[in-house]
């Protein structure tokens, strides 16, 4: 799991989950978080297959590779940044640009 402190009250916030305030918790190992200066954006690596939801009862992410995601903690949206089916053999060490916040 990737857990980050909330900017407002410092309470822990689970970010390795699918979009939505109560999105599914990632079903695989998540690691290497990078947190924006404001704490709104958290990028992380994950082996989870359920971050993008399901289609026909099967996980949308079925490539079997680690991916990089970004969670917007204000909007409760998790976005795939790497798509190993088309681009990278291995996603690793995500980072966030301090100037733009992502």
C-alpha positions in Angstrom: 0.0 0.0 0.0 1.0 3.6 -0.5 -0.2 5.9 2.3 0.5 9.7 2.3 -0.3 12.3 4.9 -3.1 14.7 4.1 -2.1 18.3 3.8 -5.0 19.6 5.8 -4.8 17.5 8.9 -1.9 15.2 8.5 -4.1 12.1 8.8 -2.9 9.1 6.7 -4.6 8.7 3.3 -4.5 5.5 1.3 -3.6 6.5 -2.3 -2.9 3.2 -4.0 -6.5 2.6 -5.0 -8.8 3.0 -8.0 -10.5 6.3 -8.7 -13.3 7.5 -6.4 -13.4 8.3 -2.7 -14.0 4.6 -1.9 -12.2 3.1 -5.0 -11.0 -0.4 -4.8 -7.7 -0.9 -2.8 -4.9 -2.0 -5.1 -4.7 -5.8 -5.2 -0.9 -5.8 -5.7 2.3 -4.4 -4.2 2.6 -0.6 -4.5 5.8 1.3 -3.7 8.2 4.2 -4.4 5.8 7.1 -3.8 6.6 10.7 -4.9 4.5 13.4 -3.3 3.9 16.9 -4.7 4.8 19.8 -2.6 1.2 20.5 -1.7 0.4 16.8 -1.2 -2.4 16.9 -3.8 -0.5 14.5 -6.2 1.1 11.2 -5.4 2.8 9.2 -8.0 3.7 5.5 -7.3 4.6 2.2 -8.8 2.2 -0.7 -8.5 1.8 -4.4 -9.5 -2.0 -4.1 -8.9 -4.3 -5.1 -11.7 -7.5 -3.5 -10.4 -6.5 0.2 -10.4 -8.3 0.8 -13.7 -11.4 -1.2 -12.9 -12.9 -4.2 -14.6 -14.3 -5.1 -18.0 -16.3 -8.3 -18.4 -15.3 -9.3 -14.9 -11.6 -9.1 -15.8 -9.1 -6.4 -14.7 -8.5 -3.8 -17.4 -4.8 -3.9 -16.6 -3.9 -7.5 -17.5 -0.3 -7.0 -18.9 1.3 -8.5 -15.8 3.8 -5.6 -15.6 4.4 -2.9 -13.0 2.8 0.4 -13.8 3.2 4.0 -12.6 0.0 5.8 -11.4 -0.8 9.2 -10.1 -3.4 9.9 -7.5 -5.0 13.3 -7.2 -6.0 13.4 -3.6 -8.3 16.4 -4.0 -10.3 14.9 -6.8 -9.9 11.2 -5.7 -8.8 10.3 -9.2 -6.1 7.7 -10.0 -4.5 8.0 -13.5 -2.3 5.5 -15.3 0.9 7.2 -16.4 2.7 4.2 -17.9 1.2 1.6 -20.1 3.6 -1.3 -20.3 1.6 -2.9 -23.1 2.6 -0.1 -25.4 5.5 1.8 -24.1 7.7 0.6 -21.2 9.2 -2.7 -20.3 9.5 -1.7 -16.7 8.1 1.3 -15.0 10.1 2.5 -12.0 10.9 5.5 -9.8 8.1 7.9 -10.4 8.7 11.6 -9.8 6.7 14.8 -9.6 7.8 18.1 -11.0 7.7 20.7 -8.3 6.7 23.6 -10.6 3.6 22.0 -12.1 2.7 19.6 -9.3 2.8 16.5 -11.4 
